[in-house]
Amino acid sequence: MPPEQHLAAIGRLKSELAALEQTKAALKGKRLNLLAAARRLGVLDDYELAALSGLQRETIRKMTWGFQPDSGVIPA
């Protein structure tokens, strides 16, 4: 494969990686909003959130400590 094709492939992969990193950051933000809203509203306790999210209970508590979820995340 000529060097130009290698560079083009690397460029495409770099763009794809950047897009995936943005998507990952957005999903982490949504997850944090949902966890914080669920904790604040008492929809689920920390153990249930841990079981459903795959995170440790203490991790959830640290992530959501003092975090104000967006309004409307969990409908009333």
C-alpha positions, 0 to 999 in steps of 0.5 A: 500500500502506498504511503499516501493511502496509509496517511489517508487511512490514518486520517480517517481513523483519527476523525472516527476516533475524535467522533467516538470520543465526543459520543463517549463524553456525551453518553457519560454526561447523560449517565451522570444526569440519570444517576444523579436524578435517580438518587435525588428523586429516590427512584432507586437506591445506591445498590440498585443503581450500582447493579443496573449501571455496573458501577460501584456504589461508592463510585456513584456516590462520588460522581453524583455528590453535589451534582444537580441533574438537568430538569426533566431527566426523569419524568414525574 
